[in-house]
Amino acid sequence: MNEAKHFLMSKTIWGVLISLAGVVMSKFGLTPFDEATAQTLAGEIVSMIGAVVVVIGRITAQTSLKAGK
């Protein structure tokens, strides 16, 4: 891990953001579904997808992150 990449190029960061989006979707009902159960399920599915992306990103990471340009 000698090189550094911008943090938005990280699969791990994107996985976390996707997981957070799932939580927000569940909390505020921001899904295309009307029923509360379907809204919760949609948010949980998005959160699980994000968690999988985090794990894959962490396993495949080969460079460190930098916050700036």
Backbone bond lengths (Angstrom), bond angles and torsions (degrees), N, CA, C in turn:
res aa  C-N    CA-C-N  psi(-1)  N-CA   C-N-CA  omega(-1)  CA-C   N-CA-C  phi
1 M - - - 1.446 - - 1.524 110.24 -
2 N 1.305 116.47 68.15 1.453 120.94 -179.88 1.520 112.40 -89.14
3 E 1.321 117.63 -35.96 1.451 121.73 -178.33 1.524 110.14 -86.56
4 A 1.328 115.49 158.74 1.460 120.63 175.28 1.528 108.09 -122.25
5 K 1.314 116.24 143.49 1.462 120.65 177.92 1.521 108.76 -121.94
6 H 1.318 115.67 158.66 1.467 120.75 178.05 1.525 108.68 -61.63
7 F 1.311 116.99 142.51 1.467 120.40 -174.17 1.519 113.35 -61.09
8 L 1.323 119.33 -26.34 1.466 120.43 178.75 1.524 112.67 -75.20
9 M 1.308 117.74 -6.17 1.465 122.06 175.87 1.531 111.02 -90.95
10 S 1.321 117.30 2.54 1.461 122.66 -175.57 1.530 111.63 -90.26
11 K 1.334 116.78 126.79 1.470 120.85 174.35 1.523 110.50 -62.82
12 T 1.312 116.53 -34.32 1.467 120.41 179.78 1.526 110.80 -63.48
13 I 1.318 117.15 -46.23 1.463 120.68 178.81 1.520 110.58 -62.58
14 W 1.331 117.36 -43.48 1.458 120.42 178.95 1.531 111.30 -64.11
15 G 1.321 117.21 -37.48 1.461 120.18 177.03 1.516 112.16 -62.37
16 V 1.331 115.66 -41.49 1.467 120.12 177.55 1.525 110.07 -63.89
17 L 1.329 117.49 -43.86 1.466 120.46 179.38 1.529 111.61 -63.18
18 I 1.327 117.24 -39.25 1.464 120.78 177.27 1.531 110.11 -64.68
19 S 1.337 116.37 -42.20 1.466 119.62 178.21 1.521 111.37 -62.07
20 L 1.321 116.26 -43.12 1.462 120.01 177.88 1.529 111.04 -63.18
21 A 1.327 117.20 -37.12 1.464 120.59 177.44 1.527 110.37 -61.56
22 G 1.325 116.78 -39.40 1.467 120.46 177.56 1.516 112.27 -62.98
23 V 1.315 116.18 -40.25 1.473 120.52 178.56 1.528 109.81 -64.86
24 V 1.322 117.01 -44.61 1.464 121.18 179.71 1.526 110.27 -63.66
25 M 1.344 116.35 -41.82 1.461 119.79 178.12 1.522 111.24 -58.26
26 S 1.323 116.24 -44.81 1.467 119.81 -179.71 1.522 111.45 -66.64
27 K 1.317 116.12 -42.65 1.467 120.85 -175.31 1.525 112.14 -65.67
28 F 1.333 116.76 -42.31 1.455 120.82 -173.31 1.522 113.87 -107.43
29 G 1.331 117.68 5.34 1.465 120.46 177.19 1.520 113.23 66.44
30 L 1.317 117.64 34.68 1.460 121.64 -177.57 1.527 111.23 -90.25
31 T 1.308 115.70 61.67 1.463 121.48 177.75 1.518 108.60 -130.32
32 P 1.318 117.71 164.13 1.465 119.71 179.26 1.534 113.00 -76.74
33 F 1.319 117.59 5.62 1.461 121.77 -177.56 1.518 110.59 -99.98
34 D 1.330 115.83 151.45 1.455 121.35 -178.76 1.524 113.06 -91.31
35 E 1.299 117.60 -38.52 1.456 120.93 -175.04 1.531 110.98 -76.23
36 A 1.319 115.56 141.23 1.464 120.72 -178.30 1.524 112.06 -60.00
37 T 1.327 117.27 -38.65 1.469 120.62 179.88 1.522 110.90 -63.84
38 A 1.321 117.24 -42.30 1.460 121.20 179.02 1.523 111.15 -66.53
39 Q 1.334 117.31 -37.39 1.461 121.10 177.65 1.521 110.71 -63.50
40 T 1.325 116.05 -44.76 1.459 120.63 179.37 1.520 110.79 -64.04
41 L 1.315 116.80 -44.28 1.466 121.15 179.45 1.527 111.20 -61.85
42 A 1.321 117.42 -43.12 1.465 120.80 179.16 1.523 110.69 -61.20
43 G 1.319 117.07 -43.89 1.460 120.73 178.16 1.515 112.28 -63.38
44 E 1.321 116.70 -40.06 1.463 120.45 179.00 1.525 111.75 -67.06
45 I 1.315 117.13 -38.19 1.464 120.67 178.17 1.525 110.27 -64.17
46 V 1.330 116.75 -44.71 1.464 120.34 178.17 1.527 110.12 -61.88
47 S 1.327 117.42 -41.08 1.465 120.90 178.05 1.528 111.50 -62.64
48 M 1.324 117.50 -41.11 1.461 120.65 178.44 1.530 111.39 -65.23
49 I 1.326 116.91 -40.48 1.464 120.00 176.95 1.522 109.65 -60.62
50 G 1.321 116.69 -44.12 1.460 120.55 177.69 1.510 112.29 -59.89
51 A 1.326 117.10 -41.10 1.470 120.61 179.42 1.521 111.05 -64.15
52 V 1.324 117.35 -39.18 1.467 120.71 177.70 1.529 109.95 -64.28
53 V 1.326 117.23 -41.95 1.464 120.83 178.28 1.527 110.54 -62.35
54 V 1.332 117.46 -38.69 1.474 121.27 177.53 1.529 110.21 -60.39
55 V 1.307 117.08 -48.43 1.470 120.89 -178.27 1.527 110.20 -62.73
56 I 1.324 117.26 -46.45 1.461 120.57 179.51 1.526 110.40 -62.30
57 G 1.318 116.01 -43.79 1.456 120.10 179.60 1.508 112.66 -61.48
58 R 1.310 116.80 -40.63 1.460 120.09 -178.83 1.530 111.03 -70.02
59 I 1.320 116.90 -38.38 1.465 121.09 -179.63 1.528 110.79 -67.76
60 T 1.333 116.72 -39.59 1.459 120.22 -175.05 1.524 113.83 -91.01
61 A 1.329 118.25 -1.78 1.469 121.48 -176.90 1.522 111.07 -60.54
62 Q 1.324 115.15 133.25 1.443 120.50 179.10 1.521 112.63 -127.86
63 T 1.335 116.61 -8.51 1.454 120.43 178.49 1.510 109.85 -130.14
64 S 1.318 116.33 158.34 1.453 120.31 176.72 1.531 108.88 -86.57
65 L 1.321 116.81 171.82 1.459 121.65 -177.06 1.525 110.15 -105.11
66 K 1.326 115.07 153.94 1.465 120.20 171.86 1.528 106.83 -130.98
67 A 1.306 116.07 147.76 1.452 121.03 -176.56 1.523 112.37 -84.42
68 G 1.293 118.37 -29.26 1.467 122.06 -176.76 1.506 112.78 -90.49
69 K 1.332 115.01 -159.90 1.465 121.97 -179.73 1.467 109.08 -68.73
